[in-house]
């Protein structure tokens, strides 16, 4: 599913990389520091990614916990 959505252009590779950084760090601030991007940028891209795939990837309480 993710492969088809990425190839079709509905999901960017940047969004996937940012989601992986979030899963690794479990914290928006740490992921942003690692990727050298703003928190609003990663937050918006992950929200868009979640909307495209139809479910939340992260539970956002005291950091970010992966839901899958």
PQR file with spaces between the fields and no chain letter, atoms N, CA, C, O and H, PARSE charges and radii, in Angstrom:
ATOM       1  N    UNK     1       0.812   -1.181    0.000 -0.4000 1.5000
ATOM       2  CA   UNK     1       0.000    0.000    0.000 -0.0000 2.0000
ATOM       3  C    UNK     1       0.868    1.262    0.000  0.5500 1.7000
ATOM       4  O    UNK     1       0.676    2.142   -0.839 -0.5500 1.4000
ATOM       5  N    UNK     2       1.824    1.358    0.937 -0.4000 1.5000
ATOM       6  CA   UNK     2       2.685    2.542    0.987 -0.0000 2.0000
ATOM       7  C    UNK     2       3.500    2.695   -0.288  0.5500 1.7000
ATOM       8  O    UNK     2       3.708    3.811   -0.765 -0.5500 1.4000
ATOM       9  H    UNK     2       1.981    0.643    1.619  0.4000 1.0000
ATOM      10  N    UNK     3       3.959    1.584   -0.837 -0.4000 1.5000
ATOM      11  CA   UNK     3       4.743    1.646   -2.067 -0.0000 2.0000
ATOM      12  C    UNK     3       3.927    2.255   -3.196  0.5500 1.7000
ATOM      13  O    UNK     3       4.398    3.157   -3.889 -0.5500 1.4000
ATOM      14  H    UNK     3       3.790    0.678   -0.450  0.4000 1.0000
ATOM      15  N    UNK     4       2.698    1.763   -3.384 -0.4000 1.5000
ATOM      16  CA   UNK     4       1.841    2.297   -4.455 -0.0000 2.0000
ATOM      17  C    UNK     4       1.526    3.777   -4.255  0.5500 1.7000
ATOM      18  O    UNK     4       1.537    4.556   -5.208 -0.5500 1.4000
ATOM      19  H    UNK     4       2.316    1.030   -2.821  0.4000 1.0000
ATOM      20  N    UNK     5       1.247    4.156   -3.015 -0.4000 1.5000
ATOM      21  CA   UNK     5       0.947    5.561   -2.731 -0.0000 2.0000
ATOM      22  C    UNK     5       2.166    6.452   -2.949  0.5500 1.7000
ATOM      23  O    UNK     5       2.033    7.600   -3.372 -0.5500 1.4000
ATOM      24  H    UNK     5       1.238    3.524   -2.241  0.4000 1.0000
ATOM      25  N    UNK     6       3.346    5.925   -2.662 -0.4000 1.5000
ATOM      26  CA   UNK     6       4.572    6.694   -2.878 -0.0000 2.0000
ATOM      27  C    UNK     6       4.868    6.823   -4.359  0.5500 1.7000
ATOM      28  O    UNK     6       5.190    7.914   -4.831 -0.5500 1.4000
ATOM      29  H    UNK     6       3.454    4.992   -2.318  0.4000 1.0000
ATOM      30  N    UNK     7       4.766    5.737   -5.098 -0.4000 1.5000
ATOM      31  CA   UNK     7       5.028    5.760   -6.535 -0.0000 2.0000
ATOM      32  C    UNK     7       4.024    6.651   -7.262  0.5500 1.7000
ATOM      33  O    UNK     7       4.377    7.332   -8.225 -0.5500 1.4000
ATOM      34  H    UNK     7       4.505    4.851   -4.715  0.4000 1.0000
ATOM      35  N    UNK     8       2.785    6.646   -6.806 -0.4000 1.5000
ATOM      36  CA   UNK     8       1.762    7.468   -7.453 -0.0000 2.0000
ATOM      37  C    UNK     8       1.892    8.944   -7.092  0.5500 1.7000
ATOM      38  O    UNK     8       1.216    9.786   -7.685 -0.5500 1.4000
ATOM      39  H    UNK     8       2.498    6.092   -6.024  0.4000 1.0000
ATOM      40  N    UNK     9       2.749    9.267   -6.131 -0.4000 1.5000
ATOM      41  CA   UNK     9       2.963   10.656   -5.746 -0.0000 2.0000
ATOM      42  C    UNK     9       2.053   11.149   -4.643  0.5500 1.7000
ATOM      43  O    UNK     9       2.094   12.328   -4.293 -0.5500 1.4000
ATOM      44  H    UNK     9       3.298    8.583   -5.650  0.4000 1.0000
ATOM      45  N    UNK    10       1.228   10.269   -4.087 -0.4000 1.5000
ATOM      46  CA   UNK    10       0.322   10.679   -3.006 -0.0000 2.0000
ATOM      47  C    UNK    10       1.052   10.809   -1.670  0.5500 1.7000
ATOM      48  O    UNK    10       0.618   11.547   -0.785 -0.5500 1.4000
ATOM      49  H    UNK    10       1.195    9.311   -4.372  0.4000 1.0000
ATOM      50  N    UNK    11       2.162   10.088   -1.534 -0.4000 1.5000
ATOM      51  CA   UNK    11       2.994   10.179   -0.344 -0.0000 2.0000
ATOM      52  C    UNK    11       4.411   10.493   -0.795  0.5500 1.7000
ATOM      53  O    UNK    11       4.931    9.858   -1.713 -0.5500 1.4000
ATOM      54  H    UNK    11       2.515    9.489   -2.253  0.4000 1.0000
ATOM      55  N    UNK    12       5.033   11.469   -0.153 -0.4000 1.5000
ATOM      56  CA   UNK    12       6.410   11.811   -0.509 -0.0000 2.0000
ATOM      57  C    UNK    12       7.399   10.971    0.299  0.5500 1.7000
ATOM      58  O    UNK    12       7.103   10.530    1.409 -0.5500 1.4000
ATOM      59  H    UNK    12       4.611   11.985    0.592  0.4000 1.0000
ATOM      60  N    UNK    13       8.563   10.764   -0.278 -0.4000 1.5000
ATOM      61  CA   UNK    13       9.613   10.056    0.452 -0.0000 2.0000
ATOM      62  C    UNK    13      10.020   10.851    1.685  0.5500 1.7000
ATOM      63  O    UNK    13      10.394   10.272    2.706 -0.5500 1.4000
ATOM      64  H    UNK    13       8.803   11.122   -1.180  0.4000 1.0000
ATOM      65  N    UNK    14       9.949   12.161    1.593 -0.4000 1.5000
ATOM      66  CA   UNK    14      10.263   13.013    2.733 -0.0000 2.0000
ATOM      67  C    UNK    14       9.336   12.698    3.900  0.5500 1.7000
ATOM      68  O    UNK    14       9.788   12.613    5.042 -0.5500 1.4000
ATOM      69  H    UNK    14       9.645   12.630    0.764  0.4000 1.0000
ATOM      70  N    UNK    15       8.060   12.525    3.630 -0.4000 1.5000
ATOM      71  CA   UNK    15       7.103   12.193    4.689 -0.0000 2.0000
ATOM      72  C    UNK    15       7.435   10.859    5.341  0.5500 1.7000
ATOM      73  O    UNK    15       7.324   10.715    6.558 -0.5500 1.4000
ATOM      74  H    UNK    15       7.693   12.594    2.702  0.4000 1.0000
ATOM      75  N    UNK    16       7.837    9.894    4.544 -0.4000 1.5000
ATOM      76  CA   UNK    16       8.195    8.584    5.087 -0.0000 2.0000
ATOM      77  C    UNK    16       9.453    8.668    5.946  0.5500 1.7000
ATOM      78  O    UNK    16       9.526    8.048    7.006 -0.5500 1.4000
ATOM      79  H    UNK    16       7.927   10.011    3.555  0.4000 1.0000
ATOM      80  N    UNK    17      10.440    9.434    5.489 -0.4000 1.5000
ATOM      81  CA   UNK    17      11.673    9.610    6.258 -0.0000 2.0000
ATOM      82  C    UNK    17      11.365   10.292    7.593  0.5500 1.7000
ATOM      83  O    UNK    17      11.887    9.896    8.634 -0.5500 1.4000
ATOM      84  H    UNK    17      10.380    9.938    4.628  0.4000 1.0000
ATOM      85  N    UNK    18      10.524   11.305    7.553 -0.4000 1.5000
ATOM      86  CA   UNK    18      10.161   12.012    8.772 -0.0000 2.0000
ATOM      87  C    UNK    18       9.382   11.110    9.724  0.5500 1.7000
ATOM      88  O    UNK    18       9.586   11.175   10.936 -0.5500 1.4000
ATOM      89  H    UNK    18      10.099   11.627    6.706  0.4000 1.0000
ATOM      90  N    UNK    19       8.507   10.283    9.205 -0.4000 1.5000
ATOM      91  CA   UNK    19       7.762    9.341   10.044 -0.0000 2.0000
ATOM      92  C    UNK    19       8.720    8.330   10.680  0.5500 1.7000
ATOM      93  O    UNK    19       8.553    7.972   11.845 -0.5500 1.4000
ATOM      94  H    UNK    19       8.341   10.230    8.220  0.4000 1.0000
ATOM      95  N    UNK    20       9.707    7.874    9.935 -0.4000 1.5000
ATOM      96  CA   UNK    20      10.700    6.953   10.495 -0.0000 2.0000
ATOM      97  C    UNK    20      11.514    7.627   11.595  0.5500 1.7000
ATOM      98  O    UNK    20      11.804    7.005   12.617 -0.5500 1.4000
ATOM      99  H    UNK    20       9.843    8.165    8.988  0.4000 1.0000
ATOM     100  N    UNK    21      11.882    8.883   11.397 -0.4000 1.5000
ATOM     101  CA   UNK    21      12.619    9.622   12.431 -0.0000 2.0000
ATOM     102  C    UNK    21      11.770    9.758   13.686  0.5500 1.7000
ATOM     103  O    UNK    21      12.273    9.616   14.801 -0.5500 1.4000
ATOM     104  H    UNK    21      11.646    9.388   10.566  0.4000 1.0000
ATOM     105  N    UNK    22      10.483   10.033   13.504 -0.4000 1.5000
ATOM     106  CA   UNK    22       9.578   10.137   14.648 -0.0000 2.0000
ATOM     107  C    UNK    22       9.479    8.804   15.378  0.5500 1.7000
ATOM     108  O    UNK    22       9.497    8.766   16.608 -0.5500 1.4000
ATOM     109  H    UNK    22      10.075   10.149   12.598  0.4000 1.0000
ATOM     110  N    UNK    23       9.377    7.722   14.635 -0.4000 1.5000
ATOM     111  CA   UNK    23       9.283    6.397   15.251 -0.0000 2.0000
ATOM     112  C    UNK    23      10.561    6.071   16.023  0.5500 1.7000
ATOM     113  O    UNK    23      10.514    5.450   17.085 -0.5500 1.4000
ATOM     114  H    UNK    23       9.363    7.753   13.636  0.4000 1.0000
ATOM     115  N    UNK    24      11.687    6.489   15.486 -0.4000 1.5000
ATOM     116  CA   UNK    24      12.970    6.228   16.144 -0.0000 2.0000
ATOM     117  C    UNK    24      13.133    7.061   17.421  0.5500 1.7000
ATOM     118  O    UNK    24      13.527    6.536   18.462 -0.5500 1.4000
ATOM     119  H    UNK    24      11.726    6.993   14.624  0.4000 1.0000
ATOM     120  N    UNK    25      12.829    8.354   17.337 -0.4000 1.5000
ATOM     121  CA   UNK    25      13.078    9.256   18.458 -0.0000 2.0000
ATOM     122  C    UNK    25      11.917    9.362   19.440  0.5500 1.7000
ATOM     123  O    UNK    25      12.113    9.709   20.604 -0.5500 1.4000
ATOM     124  H    UNK    25      12.509    8.781   16.491  0.4000 1.0000
ATOM     125  N    UNK    26      10.700    9.062   18.965 -0.4000 1.5000
ATOM     126  CA   UNK    26       9.484    9.141   19.792 -0.0000 2.0000
ATOM     127  C    UNK    26       9.282   10.531   20.396  0.5500 1.7000
ATOM     128  O    UNK    26       8.725   10.684   21.483 -0.5500 1.4000
ATOM     129  H    UNK    26      10.541    8.780   18.019  0.4000 1.0000
ATOM     130  N    UNK    27       9.755   11.539   19.656 -0.4000 1.5000
ATOM     131  CA   UNK    27       9.674   12.903   20.148 -0.0000 2.0000
ATOM     132  C    UNK    27       9.809   13.852   18.960  0.5500 1.7000
ATOM     133  O    UNK    27      10.766   13.756   18.191 -0.5500 1.4000
ATOM     134  H    UNK    27      10.207   11.415   18.773  0.4000 1.0000
ATOM     135  N    UNK    28       8.851   14.770   18.811 -0.4000 1.5000
ATOM     136  CA   UNK    28       8.886   15.703   17.684 -0.0000 2.0000
ATOM     137  C    UNK    28      10.146   16.558   17.699  0.5500 1.7000
ATOM     138  O    UNK    28      10.789   16.733   16.664 -0.5500 1.4000
ATOM     139  H    UNK    28       8.074   14.848   19.436  0.4000 1.0000
ATOM     140  N    UNK    29      10.504   17.093   18.864 -0.4000 1.5000
ATOM     141  CA   UNK    29      11.657   17.978   18.949 -0.0000 2.0000
ATOM     142  C    UNK    29      12.943   17.266   18.554  0.5500 1.7000
ATOM     143  O    UNK    29      13.745   17.816   17.799 -0.5500 1.4000
ATOM     144  H    UNK    29       9.982   16.951   19.705  0.4000 1.0000
ATOM     145  N    UNK    30      13.150   16.058   19.048 -0.4000 1.5000
ATOM     146  CA   UNK    30      14.374   15.310   18.731 -0.0000 2.0000
ATOM     147  C    UNK    30      14.422   14.929   17.256  0.5500 1.7000
ATOM     148  O    UNK    30      15.477   15.011   16.626 -0.5500 1.4000
ATOM     149  H    UNK    30      12.499   15.611   19.661  0.4000 1.0000
ATOM     150  N    UNK    31      13.293   14.517   16.707 -0.4000 1.5000
ATOM     151  CA   UNK    31      13.252   14.180   15.279 -0.0000 2.0000
ATOM     152  C    UNK    31      13.564   15.412   14.436  0.5500 1.7000
ATOM     153  O    UNK    31      14.285   15.324   13.442 -0.5500 1.4000
ATOM     154  H    UNK    31      12.436   14.451   17.218  0.4000 1.0000
ATOM     155  N    UNK    32      13.022   16.553   14.833 -0.4000 1.5000
ATOM     156  CA   UNK    32      13.263   17.803   14.105 -0.0000 2.0000
ATOM     157  C    UNK    32      14.729   18.204   14.163  0.5500 1.7000
ATOM     158  O    UNK    32      15.299   18.643   13.164 -0.5500 1.4000
ATOM     159  H    UNK    32      12.436   16.624   15.640  0.4000 1.0000
ATOM     160  N    UNK    33      15.334   18.055   15.324 -0.4000 1.5000
ATOM     161  CA   UNK    33      16.750   18.382   15.467 -0.0000 2.0000
ATOM     162  C    UNK    33      17.603   17.480   14.581  0.5500 1.7000
ATOM     163  O    UNK    33      18.545   17.939   13.935 -0.5500 1.4000
ATOM     164  H    UNK    33      14.871   17.698   16.136  0.4000 1.0000
ATOM     165  N    UNK    34      17.267   16.201   14.556 -0.4000 1.5000
ATOM     166  CA   UNK    34      18.019   15.248   13.744 -0.0000 2.0000
ATOM     167  C    UNK    34      17.901   15.575   12.255  0.5500 1.7000
ATOM     168  O    UNK    34      18.890   15.540   11.523 -0.5500 1.4000
ATOM     169  H    UNK    34      16.501   15.827   15.081  0.4000 1.0000
ATOM     170  N    UNK    35      16.695   15.890   11.819 -0.4000 1.5000
ATOM     171  CA   UNK    35      16.448   16.162   10.403 -0.0000 2.0000
ATOM     172  C    UNK    35      16.705   17.623   10.022  0.5500 1.7000
ATOM     173  O    UNK    35      16.710   17.977    8.843 -0.5500 1.4000
ATOM     174  H    UNK    35      15.891   15.918   12.414  0.4000 1.0000
ATOM     175  N    UNK    36      16.918   18.460   11.034 -0.4000 1.5000
ATOM     176  CA   UNK    36      17.154   19.892   10.821 -0.0000 2.0000
ATOM     177  C    UNK    36      16.009   20.565   10.079  0.5500 1.7000
ATOM     178  O    UNK    36      16.204   21.270    9.089 -0.5500 1.4000
ATOM     179  H    UNK    36      16.915   18.173   11.992  0.4000 1.0000
ATOM     180  N    UNK    37      14.805   20.322   10.595 -0.4000 1.5000
ATOM     181  CA   UNK    37      13.595   20.946   10.048 -0.0000 2.0000
ATOM     182  C    UNK    37      12.769   21.494   11.199  0.5500 1.7000
ATOM     183  O    UNK    37      13.034   21.182   12.359 -0.5500 1.4000
ATOM     184  H    UNK    37      14.646   19.749   11.400  0.4000 1.0000
ATOM     185  N    UNK    38      11.779   22.302   10.888 -0.4000 1.5000
ATOM     186  CA   UNK    38      10.934   22.877   11.936 -0.0000 2.0000
ATOM     187  C    UNK    38       9.907   21.850   12.424  0.5500 1.7000
ATOM     188  O    UNK    38       9.543   20.914   11.711 -0.5500 1.4000
ATOM     189  H    UNK    38      11.564   22.556    9.945  0.4000 1.0000
ATOM     190  N    UNK    39       9.459   22.059   13.650 -0.4000 1.5000
ATOM     191  CA   UNK    39       8.461   21.161   14.215 -0.0000 2.0000
ATOM     192  C    UNK    39       7.146   21.258   13.459  0.5500 1.7000
ATOM     193  O    UNK    39       6.459   20.252   13.280 -0.5500 1.4000
ATOM     194  H    UNK    39       9.754   22.819   14.228  0.4000 1.0000
ATOM     195  N    UNK    40       6.786   22.456   13.012 -0.4000 1.5000
ATOM     196  CA   UNK    40       5.536   22.597   12.269 -0.0000 2.0000
ATOM     197  C    UNK    40       5.604   21.846   10.937  0.5500 1.7000
ATOM     198  O    UNK    40       4.601   21.299   10.480 -0.5500 1.4000
ATOM     199  H    UNK    40       7.344   23.274   13.157  0.4000 1.0000
ATOM     200  N    UNK    41       6.768   21.820   10.325 -0.4000 1.5000
ATOM     201  CA   UNK    41       6.936   21.117    9.055 -0.0000 2.0000
ATOM     202  C    UNK    41       6.717   19.614    9.217  0.5500 1.7000
ATOM     203  O    UNK    41       5.957   19.009    8.461 -0.5500 1.4000
ATOM     204  H    UNK    41       7.583   22.265   10.697  0.4000 1.0000
ATOM     205  N    UNK    42       7.375   19.021   10.192 -0.4000 1.5000
ATOM     206  CA   UNK    42       7.228   17.574   10.398 -0.0000 2.0000
ATOM     207  C    UNK    42       5.816   17.244   10.865  0.5500 1.7000
ATOM     208  O    UNK    42       5.252   16.227   10.459 -0.5500 1.4000
ATOM     209  H    UNK    42       7.993   19.513   10.806  0.4000 1.0000
ATOM     210  N    UNK    43       5.246   18.082   11.704 -0.4000 1.5000
ATOM     211  CA   UNK    43       3.891   17.852   12.192 -0.0000 2.0000
ATOM     212  C    UNK    43       2.881   17.878   11.050  0.5500 1.7000
ATOM     213  O    UNK    43       2.004   17.018   10.972 -0.5500 1.4000
ATOM     214  H    UNK    43       5.704   18.908   12.034  0.4000 1.0000
ATOM     215  N    UNK    44       3.006   18.856   10.172 -0.4000 1.5000
ATOM     216  CA   UNK    44       2.096   18.958    9.025 -0.0000 2.0000
ATOM     217  C    UNK    44       2.252   17.786    8.068  0.5500 1.7000
ATOM     218  O    UNK    44       1.257   17.238    7.593 -0.5500 1.4000
ATOM     219  H    UNK    44       3.719   19.555   10.236  0.4000 1.0000
ATOM     220  N    UNK    45       3.483   17.396    7.780 -0.4000 1.5000
ATOM     221  CA   UNK    45       3.696   16.279    6.849 -0.0000 2.0000
ATOM     222  C    UNK    45       3.168   14.968    7.416  0.5500 1.7000
ATOM     223  O    UNK    45       2.574   14.171    6.691 -0.5500 1.4000
ATOM     224  H    UNK    45       4.292   17.841    8.165  0.4000 1.0000
ATOM     225  N    UNK    46       3.383   14.742    8.713 -0.4000 1.5000
ATOM     226  CA   UNK    46       2.892   13.503    9.316 -0.0000 2.0000
ATOM     227  C    UNK    46       1.369   13.509    9.374  0.5500 1.7000
ATOM     228  O    UNK    46       0.744   12.471    9.154 -0.5500 1.4000
ATOM     229  H    UNK    46       3.866   15.390    9.302  0.4000 1.0000
ATOM     230  N    UNK    47       0.766   14.645    9.663 -0.4000 1.5000
ATOM     231  CA   UNK    47      -0.699   14.738    9.656 -0.0000 2.0000
ATOM     232  C    UNK    47      -1.248   14.445    8.258  0.5500 1.7000
ATOM     233  O    UNK    47      -2.258   13.754    8.118 -0.5500 1.4000
ATOM     234  H    UNK    47       1.274   15.487    9.841  0.4000 1.0000
ATOM     235  N    UNK    48      -0.583   14.971    7.226 -0.4000 1.5000
ATOM     236  CA   UNK    48      -0.999   14.705    5.844 -0.0000 2.0000
ATOM     237  C    UNK    48      -0.830   13.229    5.509  0.5500 1.7000
ATOM     238  O    UNK    48      -1.710   12.627    4.894 -0.5500 1.4000
ATOM     239  H    UNK    48       0.236   15.532    7.341  0.4000 1.0000
ATOM     240  N    UNK    49       0.292   12.645    5.910 -0.4000 1.5000
ATOM     241  CA   UNK    49       0.542   11.218    5.683 -0.0000 2.0000
ATOM     242  C    UNK    49      -0.545   10.384    6.354  0.5500 1.7000
ATOM     243  O    UNK    49      -1.063    9.442    5.752 -0.5500 1.4000
ATOM     244  H    UNK    49       1.007   13.134    6.410  0.4000 1.0000
ATOM     245  N    UNK    50      -0.893   10.718    7.587 -0.4000 1.5000
ATOM     246  CA   UNK    50      -1.941    9.982    8.294 -0.0000 2.0000
ATOM     247  C    UNK    50      -3.289   10.114    7.593  0.5500 1.7000
ATOM     248  O    UNK    50      -4.064    9.159    7.545 -0.5500 1.4000
ATOM     249  H    UNK    50      -0.472   11.483    8.076  0.4000 1.0000
ATOM     250  N    UNK    51      -3.564   11.283    7.058 -0.4000 1.5000
ATOM     251  CA   UNK    51      -4.830   11.483    6.333 -0.0000 2.0000
ATOM     252  C    UNK    51      -4.866   10.639    5.059  0.5500 1.7000
ATOM     253  O    UNK    51      -5.906   10.076    4.717 -0.5500 1.4000
ATOM     254  H    UNK    51      -2.935   12.059    7.097  0.4000 1.0000
ATOM     255  N    UNK    52      -3.752   10.551    4.369 -0.4000 1.5000
ATOM     256  CA   UNK    52      -3.694    9.777    3.120 -0.0000 2.0000
ATOM     257  C    UNK    52      -3.862    8.290    3.384  0.5500 1.7000
ATOM     258  O    UNK    52      -4.594    7.611    2.664 -0.5500 1.4000
ATOM     259  H    UNK    52      -2.907   11.008    4.647  0.4000 1.0000
ATOM     260  N    UNK    53      -3.189    7.775    4.410 -0.4000 1.5000
ATOM     261  CA   UNK    53      -3.271    6.332    4.663 -0.0000 2.0000
ATOM     262  C    UNK    53      -4.510    5.943    5.466  0.5500 1.7000
ATOM     263  O    UNK    53      -4.894    4.774    5.501 -0.5500 1.4000
ATOM     264  H    UNK    53      -2.594    8.326    4.995  0.4000 1.0000
ATOM     265  N    UNK    54      -5.134    6.935    6.112 -0.4000 1.5000
ATOM     266  CA   UNK    54      -6.410    6.672    6.770 -0.0000 2.0000
ATOM     267  C    UNK    54      -6.348    6.241    8.213  0.5500 1.7000
ATOM     268  O    UNK    54      -7.359    5.802    8.761 -0.5500 1.4000
ATOM     269  H    UNK    54      -4.822    7.884    6.084  0.4000 1.0000
ATOM     270  N    UNK    55      -5.193    6.350    8.854 -0.4000 1.5000
ATOM     271  CA   UNK    55      -5.108    6.061   10.285 -0.0000 2.0000
ATOM     272  C    UNK    55      -3.923    6.802   10.902  0.5500 1.7000
ATOM     273  O    UNK    55      -2.986    7.204   10.212 -0.5500 1.4000
ATOM     274  H    UNK    55      -4.371    6.706    8.409  0.4000 1.0000
ATOM     275  N    UNK    56      -3.994    6.967   12.215 -0.4000 1.5000
ATOM     276  CA   UNK    56      -2.942    7.689   12.930 -0.0000 2.0000
ATOM     277  C    UNK    56      -1.728    6.790   13.125  0.5500 1.7000
ATOM     278  O    UNK    56      -1.860    5.622   13.489 -0.5500 1.4000
ATOM     279  H    UNK    56      -4.755    6.640   12.775  0.4000 1.0000
ATOM     280  N    UNK    57      -0.567    7.338   12.884 -0.4000 1.5000
ATOM     281  CA   UNK    57       0.680    6.603   13.072 -0.0000 2.0000
ATOM     282  C    UNK    57       1.234    6.758   14.477  0.5500 1.7000
ATOM     283  O    UNK    57       1.933    5.883   14.988 -0.5500 1.4000
ATOM     284  H    UNK    57      -0.460    8.287   12.589  0.4000 1.0000
ATOM     285  N    UNK    58       0.906    7.897   15.097 -0.4000 1.5000
ATOM     286  CA   UNK    58       1.476    8.209   16.403 -0.0000 2.0000
ATOM     287  C    UNK    58       0.403    8.675   17.377  0.5500 1.7000
ATOM     288  O    UNK    58      -0.507    9.423   17.020 -0.5500 1.4000
ATOM     289  H    UNK    58       0.338    8.608   14.682  0.4000 1.0000
ATOM     290  N    UNK    59       0.534    8.216   18.605 -0.4000 1.5000
ATOM     291  CA   UNK    59      -0.278    8.737   19.696 -0.0000 2.0000
ATOM     292  C    UNK    59       0.543    9.868   20.302  0.5500 1.7000
ATOM     293  O    UNK    59       1.675    9.654   20.736 -0.5500 1.4000
ATOM     294  H    UNK    59       1.273    7.608   18.895  0.4000 1.0000
ATOM     295  N    UNK    60      -0.016   11.054   20.331 -0.4000 1.5000
ATOM     296  CA   UNK    60       0.737   12.228   20.750 -0.0000 2.0000
ATOM     297  C    UNK    60       0.407   12.606   22.193  0.5500 1.7000
ATOM     298  O    UNK    60      -0.422   13.479   22.450 -0.5500 1.4000
ATOM     299  H    UNK    60      -0.936   11.228   19.978  0.4000 1.0000
ATOM     300  N    UNK    61       1.061   11.943   23.108 -0.4000 1.5000
ATOM     301  CA   UNK    61       0.956   12.262   24.544 -0.0000 2.0000
ATOM     302  C    UNK    61       2.315   12.005   25.158  0.5500 1.7000
ATOM     303  O    UNK    61       2.852   10.901   25.072 -0.5500 1.4000
ATOM     304  H    UNK    61       1.734   11.234   22.900  0.4000 1.0000
ATOM     305  N    UNK    62       2.869   13.042   25.783 -0.4000 1.5000
ATOM     306  CA   UNK    62       4.208   12.889   26.385 -0.0000 2.0000
ATOM     307  C    UNK    62       5.188   12.318   25.364  0.5500 1.7000
ATOM     308  O    UNK    62       5.812   11.284   25.602 -0.5500 1.4000
ATOM     309  H    UNK    62       2.432   13.939   25.853  0.4000 1.0000
ATOM     310  N    UNK    63       5.314   12.978   24.262 -0.4000 1.5000
ATOM     311  CA   UNK    63       6.135   12.486   23.159 -0.0000 2.0000
ATOM     312  C    UNK    63       5.236   11.916   22.088  0.5500 1.7000
ATOM     313  O    UNK    63       4.103   12.367   21.915 -0.5500 1.4000
ATOM     314  H    UNK    63       4.806   13.818   24.069  0.4000 1.0000
ATOM     315  N    UNK    64       5.726   10.940   21.379 -0.4000 1.5000
ATOM     316  CA   UNK    64       4.940   10.319   20.313 -0.0000 2.0000
ATOM     317  C    UNK    64       5.174    8.814   20.347  0.5500 1.7000
ATOM     318  O    UNK    64       6.303    8.346   20.198 -0.5500 1.4000
ATOM     319  H    UNK    64       6.646   10.574   21.519  0.4000 1.0000
ATOM     320  N    UNK    65       4.113    8.075   20.543 -0.4000 1.5000
ATOM     321  CA   UNK    65       4.198    6.617   20.572 -0.0000 2.0000
ATOM     322  C    UNK    65       3.633    6.059   19.288  0.5500 1.7000
ATOM     323  O    UNK    65       2.554    6.465   18.857 -0.5500 1.4000
ATOM     324  H    UNK    65       3.196    8.455   20.664  0.4000 1.0000
ATOM     325  N    UNK    66       4.346    5.130   18.669 -0.4000 1.5000
ATOM     326  CA   UNK    66       3.892    4.507   17.425 -0.0000 2.0000
ATOM     327  C    UNK    66       2.656    3.674   17.698  0.5500 1.7000
ATOM     328  O    UNK    66       2.609    2.919   18.669 -0.5500 1.4000
ATOM     329  H    UNK    66       5.222    4.800   19.019  0.4000 1.0000
ATOM     330  N    UNK    67       1.655    3.809   16.842 -0.4000 1.5000
ATOM     331  CA   UNK    67       0.391    3.091   17.049 -0.0000 2.0000
ATOM     332  C    UNK    67       0.302    1.784   16.283  0.5500 1.7000
ATOM     333  O    UNK    67      -0.624    1.006   16.509 -0.5500 1.4000
ATOM     334  H    UNK    67       1.693    4.423   16.053  0.4000 1.0000
ATOM     335  N    UNK    68       1.236    1.524   15.387 -0.4000 1.5000
ATOM     336  CA   UNK    68       1.137    0.298   14.580 -0.0000 2.0000
ATOM     337  C    UNK    68       2.144   -0.724   15.001  0.5500 1.7000
ATOM     338  O    UNK    68       2.197   -1.812   14.427 -0.5500 1.4000
ATOM     339  H    UNK    68       1.988    2.157   15.203  0.4000 1.0000
